[in-house]
């Protein structure tokens, strides 16, 4: 998400923020939040809220402190008014609703970040969005490599062969640098996966090459270590050529922060959300 768009979306969230000065708490109305999370129908959003309330209760937290059903009057034809159901939601409640959404959607990923951090400064939101993007890319790579491992095992290649195939793919992608050489270059310990320290772009590149290999192994029913290695090397070389045409050399990109450290930091932030959100007043 580019900075201009992020600034615009953040301003939308800020504009619907409510404050109860007597109790020193921020909250949001569900009907104001609904369109920002990509929901068009209240019935669907109400279900998402109920799922979030279940999550809250499962965690042993009183839902009444964070979700409060209220009635609002809306304008109807000829100047009349009609009562409708709404909710007051603390920051923690909004976070839980976002957590029950699809993080692949930009609006959900943003909401998860916006409500997770207490200060909601743009640079902190950007940092968390970057983490979500990188974690998602890492998870996709894990899944594609797991599928490749299964594919080649079914075609007569053992675990050692899978390691050699993956290593030769790295050699092609990183311009003649082995996996071990890239670890040394980026300061990665021997017992840690290289991908945990790669930037999102390189992780995505590795995933694309692996998915291409999976596709052709399945479509062409490639068998044996030699033919699958040849396929994987060719796909990594193709991805490298594509990046090269844009002036990008994967081996020259700097290391990113250890993804495990990022995960721990995010979990630490998440644990603080409840205490930092406050509680809705008994009589709003």
C-alpha positions in Angstrom: 0.0 0.0 0.0 1.5 3.3 -1.1 1.9 6.2 1.5 -0.7 8.4 -0.2 -3.4 5.7 0.0 -2.4 4.8 3.5 -2.7 8.5 4.6 -6.1 8.7 3.0 -7.4 5.5 4.6 -6.0 6.5 8.0 -7.8 9.8 7.8 -11.0 8.0 7.3 -10.5 5.9 10.4 -9.5 9.0 12.4 -12.6 10.8 11.3 -15.0 8.3 12.8 -13.1 8.0 16.1 -15.4 8.9 19.1 -14.2 10.0 22.5 -15.8 9.8 25.9 -13.9 12.5 27.8 -15.5 11.6 31.2 -14.0 8.1 31.0 -11.0 8.9 28.9 -11.8 6.2 26.3 -11.8 6.1 22.5 -14.5 4.0 20.7 -16.0 3.5 17.3 -19.5 2.9 16.1 -19.9 -0.3 14.1 -22.0 1.2 11.4 -19.3 3.9 10.8 -16.6 1.2 10.7 -18.5 -1.2 8.5 -17.7 0.3 5.0 -14.1 0.8 5.9 -13.7 -2.9 6.5 -15.2 -3.7 3.1 -18.7 -4.8 4.2 -21.7 -3.6 2.3 -24.5 -5.4 4.2 -25.1 -4.9 7.9 -26.3 -8.5 8.3 -22.9 -9.7 7.3 -21.0 -7.3 9.5 -23.2 -8.1 12.4 -22.1 -11.8 12.0 -18.5 -10.7 12.0 -19.0 -8.7 15.2 -20.6 -11.8 16.9 -17.6 -13.9 15.9 -15.3 -11.3 17.4 -17.4 -11.3 20.6 -17.0 -15.1 20.8 -13.3 -14.7 20.4 -13.3 -12.1 23.2 -15.3 -14.4 25.5 -13.1 -17.4 24.7 -10.1 -15.3 25.9 -11.8 -14.9 29.2 -12.5 -11.2 28.7 -15.8 -9.6 29.5 -17.5 -8.7 26.2 -19.6 -6.0 27.9 -16.4 -4.0 28.5 -15.6 -3.9 24.7 -18.8 -4.5 22.8 -21.9 -2.5 23.7 -25.2 -2.8 21.7 -26.9 0.5 21.3 -29.8 1.9 19.3 -29.4 4.7 16.8 -31.9 6.7 14.8 -31.4 7.0 11.1 -33.2 9.3 8.7 -35.8 7.7 6.4 -38.1 9.1 3.7 -40.2 12.2 4.3 -38.0 13.4 7.2 -38.9 10.5 9.5 -36.5 8.4 11.7 -36.1 4.7 12.3 -34.3 3.0 15.1 -31.5 0.6 14.1 -29.1 -1.7 16.0 -25.5 -0.5 16.3 -22.5 -1.2 18.6 -20.0 0.9 20.5 -16.7 -0.8 20.0 -13.4 -0.3 21.9 -10.1 -0.5 20.0 -9.7 -4.1 21.2 -13.2 -5.0 19.8 -12.3 -3.4 16.5 -9.0 -5.3 16.5 -10.8 -8.6 17.1 -13.3 -7.9 14.2 -10.4 -7.2 11.9 -8.6 -10.4 13.1 -11.7 -12.3 11.9 -11.3 -10.9 8.4 -9.2 -11.9 5.5 -5.7 -10.3 5.8 -5.2 -10.6 2.1 -7.7 -7.7 1.7 -5.9 -4.3 2.1 -8.7 -2.9 4.2 -8.5 -5.8 6.7 -4.7 -5.7 6.9 -4.8 -2.0 7.5 -7.4 -2.3 10.2 -5.4 -5.0 12.0 -2.5 -2.6 12.0 -4.4 0.5 12.9 -6.2 -1.0 15.9 -3.2 -3.0 17.1 -0.9 0.0 17.9 -1.8 2.4 20.6 -0.4 5.6 19.1 -1.6 4.9 15.6 1.2 6.9 14.2 1.5 6.4 10.4 5.0 5.1 10.5 4.2 2.5 13.1 1.2 1.4 11.0 3.4 1.2 8.0 5.9 -1.0 9.8 3.2 -3.4 10.9 1.6 -3.6 7.4 5.1 -4.4 6.1 5.3 -7.2 8.7 1.9 -8.6 7.6 3.0 -8.5 4.0 6.3 -10.2 4.6 4.8 -12.8 6.9 2.2 -13.7 4.3 4.9 -14.0 1.7 6.9 -16.3 4.0 3.9 -18.5 4.7 3.1 -18.8 1.0 6.7 -19.9 0.4 6.5 -22.5 3.2 3.4 -23.9 1.6 4.8 -24.0 -2.0 8.0 -25.7 -0.7 6.0 -28.2 1.3 4.0 -29.0 -1.9 7.2 -29.3 -3.9 8.6 -31.7 -1.2 5.5 -33.9 -1.5 5.6 -33.7 -5.3 9.1 -34.9 -5.6 8.8 -37.5 -2.9 6.0 -39.1 -4.9 8.3 -39.0 -8.0 11.2 -40.9 -6.4 13.3 -38.2 -4.8 14.1 -38.4 -1.1 14.7 -35.6 1.5 18.4 -35.2 0.6 17.4 -34.8 -3.0 14.9 -32.2 -2.2 17.6 -30.3 -0.3 19.9 -30.4 -3.4 17.1 -29.3 -5.7 16.3 -26.3 -3.5 20.0 -25.4 -3.1 20.5 -25.4 -6.9 17.5 -23.2 -7.3 19.0 -20.7 -4.8 22.3 -20.9 -6.8 20.4 -19.8 -9.9 18.3 -17.1 -8.3 21.2 -15.5 -6.4 23.6 -15.3 -9.4 25.9 -18.1 -8.5 25.9 -17.7 -4.8 25.0 -20.8 -2.8 22.5 -20.8 0.1 25.4 -21.0 2.5 27.2 -18.1 0.8 24.0 -16.0 1.0 23.7 -16.8 4.7 27.3 -15.6 5.3 26.6 -12.5 3.2 23.5 -11.6 5.2 24.8 -12.7 8.6 22.4 -15.6 9.0 23.2 -18.3 11.5 23.7 -21.8 10.1 20.7 -23.3 11.9 18.3 -20.6 10.6 16.4 -20.7 7.3 17.7 -18.1 4.8 14.2 -17.0 3.9 13.5 -15.8 7.5 16.0 -12.9 6.7 15.1 -12.1 3.1 13.1 -9.0 2.1 9.6 -9.5 0.9 10.5 -9.2 -2.8 13.1 -12.0 -2.6 10.7 -14.2 -0.7 8.1 -13.6 -3.4 10.6 -14.4 -6.1 11.5 -17.7 -4.5 7.9 -18.5 -4.1 7.1 -17.7 -7.8 9.9 -20.0 -9.0 8.8 -22.8 -6.7 5.2 -22.5 -7.8 6.3 -22.7 -11.4 8.3 -25.8 -10.6 5.3 -27.3 -8.9 3.0 -26.6 -11.8 5.4 -28.1 -14.4 6.2 -31.1 -12.2 2.5 -31.9 -12.0 1.5 -31.0 -15.5 4.4 -32.8 -17.2 4.7 -35.5 -14.6 8.4 -34.9 -14.2 10.2 -37.7 -12.4 13.6 -38.2 -10.8 16.0 -35.7 -9.3 17.7 -34.7 -12.5 14.7 -33.6 -14.5 13.1 -31.8 -11.5 16.4 -30.1 -10.7 16.7 -28.9 -14.3 13.1 -27.5 -14.1 13.7 -25.7 -10.8 17.0 -24.2 -11.9 15.4 -23.0 -15.1 12.5 -21.4 -13.2 14.8 -19.6 -10.8 16.9 -18.4 -13.7 13.8 -17.0 -15.4 12.7 -15.2 -12.3 16.2 -13.8 -11.9 16.2 -12.6 -15.5 12.8 -10.9 -14.9 14.1 -9.0 -11.9 17.3 -8.2 -13.7 15.4 -6.4 -16.4 14.1 -4.1 -13.7 17.6 -3.5 -12.3 17.2 -5.8 -9.3 19.8 -8.4 -8.3 18.5 -10.6 -5.4 21.9 -11.2 -4.0 22.5 -7.5 -3.6 19.4 -6.7 -1.6 20.1 -6.1 2.1 18.8 -8.5 4.8 15.6 -7.8 6.6 15.0 -8.1 10.3 14.7 -11.6 11.6 11.0 -12.6 11.0 10.9 -14.5 14.3 11.9 -11.3 16.2 9.2 -9.4 14.4 6.6 -12.0 15.3 7.6 -11.8 19.0 7.4 -8.0 18.9 3.9 -8.1 17.2 2.7 -10.7 19.8 3.9 -8.4 22.6 2.0 -5.5 21.1 -1.1 -7.7 20.8 -1.0 -8.6 24.4 -1.1 -5.0 25.4 -4.2 -4.1 23.3 -6.8 -5.1 26.0 -5.2 -3.0 28.7 -4.6 -0.1 26.4 -8.1 -0.1 25.1 -9.9 0.7 28.3 -13.4 -0.3 29.1 -16.7 1.1 27.9 -18.6 3.0 30.6 -21.6 1.3 32.2 -23.9 4.2 31.2 -22.6 5.6 27.9 
